[in-house]
Amino acid sequence: EDFPGTPYLIPDPDRVAMWKGLFASKGKPVIGIAWTGGTWENAASHRKLPLSDWQPIFDAVDAHWVSLQYKDAAEEVKGTPVTQYRYGTLTQDYDDTAALVASCDMVIAMQTSVVHLAGGLGIPTWSLIPKTSQWRYGESGETLPWYRSVRMFRQGQSWPVKRVADELRSRFNQS
């Protein structure tokens, strides 16, 4: 009851309009992704899924894939369908990132701060949760009490890449 799960962040409307204008020309769903998260101090080694492992997800939907990494990913995205917009994520003003996230149709991310940003904005978000999740993600279940828009996919013996790809294909009605 204390956590209604409704959006509580409001992005700058002019910045959102800029992103939406850019993305409208792409003519496909815009899906933001973050494939790593954290620092050494908070178990970053468990919070990463290399872009090469995302291929089944990329193949599931003809989308405009957008990097939401908060570190420069220019080298990592080479040869992938992912685009990095430096002025949306490598900025000193988190409002830039919020506007970029608010312009996405969906976010898929490792356990990282962008999940909380997207949840606070009410953007449909799927979070990949490692076996050694942080306390705020709980030990089981698919939902978070503070964000109705966030769904969790937990790591089992391996990352649930095929399941995410299948559900993504179904969500965007692609075969």
C-alpha positions as CSV (number, residue, x, y, z in Angstrom):
1,E,0.0,0.0,0.0
2,D,2.9,2.3,0.7
3,F,4.3,1.7,-2.8
4,P,1.5,2.3,-5.4
5,G,4.0,1.4,-8.3
6,T,2.8,4.4,-10.3
7,P,5.3,6.7,-12.2
8,Y,6.7,9.5,-10.1
9,L,9.3,11.1,-12.4
10,I,8.5,13.5,-15.2
11,P,11.1,14.0,-18.0
12,D,11.7,17.3,-19.7
13,P,9.0,17.5,-22.4
14,D,11.2,19.4,-24.9
15,R,14.0,16.8,-24.6
16,V,11.5,13.9,-25.0
17,A,10.0,15.6,-28.1
18,M,13.6,15.8,-29.6
19,W,14.2,12.1,-29.0
20,K,10.7,11.1,-30.2
21,G,11.2,13.2,-33.4
22,L,14.5,11.4,-34.1
23,F,13.0,8.0,-33.4
24,A,9.9,8.5,-35.5
25,S,12.1,8.4,-38.6
26,K,13.2,4.9,-37.7
27,G,9.7,3.5,-38.1
28,K,10.1,0.7,-35.6
29,P,9.9,0.0,-31.9
30,V,12.6,1.7,-29.8
31,I,14.1,-0.6,-27.2
32,G,16.7,0.8,-24.8
33,I,19.2,-1.7,-23.4
34,A,21.9,-1.8,-20.7
35,W,24.0,-5.0,-20.7
36,T,26.2,-4.2,-17.7
37,G,25.6,-2.6,-14.3
38,G,27.3,-1.7,-11.1
39,T,30.8,-1.3,-9.9
40,W,33.2,-3.6,-8.2
41,E,31.8,-2.6,-4.8
42,N,28.3,-3.8,-5.7
43,A,29.0,-7.0,-7.6
44,A,29.4,-5.7,-11.2
45,S,31.0,-9.1,-12.1
46,H,27.5,-10.7,-11.7
47,R,25.7,-7.9,-13.5
48,K,26.7,-8.3,-17.1
49,L,25.6,-10.1,-20.2
50,P,27.9,-9.5,-23.2
51,L,26.3,-8.0,-26.3
52,S,27.2,-11.2,-28.2
53,D,24.8,-13.1,-25.9
54,W,22.0,-10.7,-26.8
55,Q,21.8,-11.9,-30.4
56,P,18.6,-14.0,-29.9
57,I,16.9,-10.9,-28.4
58,F,18.1,-8.7,-31.3
59,D,16.8,-11.3,-33.7
60,A,13.4,-11.5,-32.0
61,V,12.2,-8.0,-33.0
62,D,13.1,-5.6,-35.8
63,A,13.7,-2.7,-33.4
64,H,15.8,0.4,-33.1
65,W,18.1,-0.7,-30.3
66,V,19.5,2.1,-28.1
67,S,22.4,1.9,-25.6
68,L,21.5,3.1,-22.1
69,Q,24.9,2.3,-20.8
70,Y,26.3,5.1,-18.6
71,K,29.8,4.5,-19.7
72,D,31.1,4.9,-23.3
73,A,30.1,1.8,-25.2
74,A,31.2,3.0,-28.7
75,E,33.6,0.1,-29.1
76,E,31.2,-2.5,-27.7
77,V,28.4,-1.6,-30.0
78,K,30.4,-1.9,-33.2
79,G,29.1,-4.7,-35.3
80,T,25.8,-4.9,-33.4
81,P,22.4,-3.4,-34.0
82,V,22.8,-1.1,-31.0
83,T,23.2,2.7,-31.4
84,Q,24.8,4.8,-28.7
85,Y,23.7,8.4,-28.4
86,R,26.5,9.9,-26.3
87,Y,24.5,13.1,-25.6
88,G,21.7,11.0,-24.0
89,T,23.8,8.9,-21.6
90,L,27.3,10.3,-21.3
91,T,26.1,13.5,-19.9
92,Q,26.4,15.4,-16.6
93,D,22.6,16.0,-16.7
94,Y,20.6,13.0,-15.9
95,D,17.5,14.7,-17.4
96,D,19.1,14.0,-20.7
97,T,19.1,10.3,-19.9
98,A,15.6,10.4,-18.5
99,A,14.3,12.0,-21.7
100,L,16.0,9.3,-23.8
101,V,14.5,6.5,-21.6
102,A,11.1,8.1,-21.7
103,S,11.2,8.0,-25.5
104,C,11.7,4.3,-25.6
105,D,8.9,1.9,-26.1
106,M,10.6,-0.5,-23.8
107,V,13.8,-1.0,-21.7
108,I,15.6,-4.3,-21.2
109,A,18.5,-4.0,-18.7
110,M,20.6,-5.8,-16.3
111,Q,20.1,-4.9,-12.6
112,T,21.3,-1.3,-12.8
113,S,20.1,2.2,-12.1
114,V,18.4,2.6,-15.5
115,V,15.8,0.0,-14.3
116,H,14.9,2.4,-11.5
117,L,14.8,5.4,-13.8
118,A,12.6,3.6,-16.3
119,G,10.4,2.3,-13.5
120,G,10.0,5.8,-12.1
121,L,9.0,7.0,-15.5
122,G,6.5,4.2,-16.0
123,I,8.3,2.8,-19.1
124,P,7.7,-1.0,-19.7
125,T,10.9,-2.5,-18.4
126,W,12.3,-6.0,-18.3
127,S,15.2,-6.4,-15.9
128,L,17.7,-9.3,-16.0
129,I,18.4,-10.3,-12.4
130,P,21.5,-12.3,-11.5
131,K,21.4,-15.2,-9.0
132,T,23.1,-12.9,-6.5
133,S,20.6,-10.1,-6.7
134,Q,20.7,-7.1,-4.5
135,W,18.2,-6.8,-1.7
136,R,15.8,-4.5,-3.5
137,Y,15.1,-7.1,-6.2
138,G,14.2,-9.8,-3.6
139,E,15.1,-13.5,-3.9
140,S,12.1,-14.6,-6.0
141,G,9.2,-13.3,-8.1
142,E,8.9,-11.2,-11.2
143,T,7.6,-7.9,-9.9
144,L,8.9,-5.0,-7.8
145,P,6.6,-3.4,-5.3
146,W,7.6,0.2,-6.3
147,Y,7.3,-0.1,-10.1
148,R,4.3,-1.7,-11.9
149,S,6.1,-1.3,-15.2
150,V,9.1,-3.4,-14.3
151,R,9.2,-7.2,-14.7
152,M,12.1,-9.3,-13.6
153,F,13.7,-12.2,-15.5
154,R,15.9,-14.1,-13.1
155,Q,19.0,-16.0,-13.9
156,G,18.7,-19.7,-13.4
157,Q,21.4,-22.1,-14.7
158,S,21.9,-19.5,-17.4
159,W,20.6,-16.1,-18.4
160,P,16.9,-16.4,-19.7
161,V,17.8,-14.9,-23.1
162,K,15.6,-17.3,-25.1
163,R,12.6,-16.6,-22.8
164,V,13.1,-12.9,-23.2
165,A,13.4,-13.2,-27.0
166,D,10.2,-15.3,-27.2
167,E,8.2,-12.9,-25.0
168,L,9.6,-9.9,-26.9
169,R,8.6,-11.5,-30.2
170,S,5.1,-12.1,-28.8
171,R,4.8,-8.6,-27.3
172,F,5.6,-6.9,-30.7
173,N,3.7,-9.6,-32.7
174,Q,6.6,-10.7,-34.8
175,S,7.1,-14.3,-35.9
